[in-house]
Amino acid sequence: MHKNKEDPEKKSNDVQDWIFGAEIANRFTDEAEKHIPDYWKVIELTINILKDNVPKDGYIIDVGCASGNTLLYLYKQGFTNLFGIDYSPEMLKVAYKNLSKVDKDFPSRLFQTKTFVENMSFNAIICNWTLHFIKEREKYLKDIFDSLISKGLFILTEKTLQSKIIENKYILFKQDKGLSNEEIERKKQQLEGVLNPLSVTQNLDLLTQTGFSQIEIINARIGFVTFLSIKP
Ligand SMILES: C[S@@+](CC[C@H](N)C(=O)[O-])C[C@H]1O[C@@H](n2cnc3c(N)ncnc32)[C@H](O)[C@@H]1O
């Protein structure tokens, strides 16, 4: 365990904050599958919704595109105007490698930035498992909203606040994936103050206050919730 001996709720001194550096980037899909419930199911749901509702030449951006799994999937479904944002150069290096295999121009459509892109508009915006890392959440969400066309789609997946009952279920999920109790505890401590979850209600309120309508929950599993929202 990596608890601080004087205050067990505090991070111990040898636990560094979570970062999306080279070590994670190079094994990102494995990490995601072990820590994110329904990782591929949510990506497939995202793709299916976009396939049914966005033209193949529609503009789509994936916020927190990480290693490019979703963008690659969308590309294989025939979408042609795909963009990605991530703030981690190491993550983007892996995304460049994966995506330039299918389209050598892809890297020019991947942006390394902590803030949302300016002067572009999109038919759909995806933000799966990323907004909870962004400090200026309200401002980021407003920028996303402003850059969507009318009737544009926003798919958001967040880790939400978990009750003790659900947190225990989540620990079981990770144990089933082969993680040790020490690995589970260590990552929990690394994410404290880095990943900031809101409750489901707070997420719904935030989406409503930003201006979205027809907000629906389209997937939920042990505290990981996917929202589909539409810009009026
Ligand atoms: C859990 S991963 C997202 C997974 C990805 N959406 C997928 O489908 O595989 C979170 C990503 O968000 C990125 N990130 C964190 N804070 C960010 C910010 N302020 N702006 C852009 N990307 C950010 C991280 O570098 C990381 O790649």
PDBQT file of the ligand as one rigid body, heavy atoms in Angstrom, charges set to zero:
ROOT
HETATM    1  C1  LIG A 301      -8.152   8.249 -20.735  1.00  0.00    +0.000 C 
HETATM    2  S1  LIG A 301      -7.407   9.063 -22.043  1.00  0.00    +0.000 S 
HETATM    3  C2  LIG A 301      -8.703   9.194 -23.260  1.00  0.00    +0.000 C 
HETATM    4  C3  LIG A 301      -8.919   7.962 -24.062  1.00  0.00    +0.000 C 
HETATM    5  C4  LIG A 301      -9.372   8.167 -25.462  1.00  0.00    +0.000 C 
HETATM    6  N1  LIG A 301     -10.451   9.126 -25.562  1.00  0.00    +0.000 N 
HETATM    7  C5  LIG A 301      -9.747   6.849 -26.102  1.00  0.00    +0.000 C 
HETATM    8  O1  LIG A 301     -10.889   6.726 -26.603  1.00  0.00    +0.000 OA
HETATM    9  O2  LIG A 301      -8.905   5.946 -26.127  1.00  0.00    +0.000 OA
HETATM   10  C6  LIG A 301      -7.327  10.743 -21.569  1.00  0.00    +0.000 C 
HETATM   11  C7  LIG A 301      -6.569  11.578 -22.569  1.00  0.00    +0.000 C 
HETATM   12  O3  LIG A 301      -6.833  12.950 -22.282  1.00  0.00    +0.000 OA
HETATM   13  C8  LIG A 301      -5.654  13.671 -22.509  1.00  0.00    +0.000 C 
HETATM   14  N2  LIG A 301      -5.787  14.946 -21.791  1.00  0.00    +0.000 N 
HETATM   15  C9  LIG A 301      -5.769  15.185 -20.474  1.00  0.00    +0.000 A 
HETATM   16  N3  LIG A 301      -5.951  16.503 -20.236  1.00  0.00    +0.000 NA
HETATM   17  C10 LIG A 301      -6.112  17.103 -21.432  1.00  0.00    +0.000 A 
HETATM   18  C11 LIG A 301      -6.345  18.447 -21.878  1.00  0.00    +0.000 A 
HETATM   19  N4  LIG A 301      -6.424  19.478 -21.028  1.00  0.00    +0.000 N 
HETATM   20  N5  LIG A 301      -6.479  18.680 -23.185  1.00  0.00    +0.000 NA
HETATM   21  C12 LIG A 301      -6.380  17.673 -24.076  1.00  0.00    +0.000 A 
HETATM   22  N6  LIG A 301      -6.144  16.396 -23.729  1.00  0.00    +0.000 NA
HETATM   23  C13 LIG A 301      -6.022  16.105 -22.432  1.00  0.00    +0.000 A 
HETATM   24  C14 LIG A 301      -4.552  12.752 -22.035  1.00  0.00    +0.000 C 
HETATM   25  O4  LIG A 301      -3.278  13.069 -22.570  1.00  0.00    +0.000 OA
HETATM   26  C15 LIG A 301      -5.062  11.378 -22.505  1.00  0.00    +0.000 C 
HETATM   27  O5  LIG A 301      -4.566  11.041 -23.775  1.00  0.00    +0.000 OA
ENDROOT
TORSDOF 0
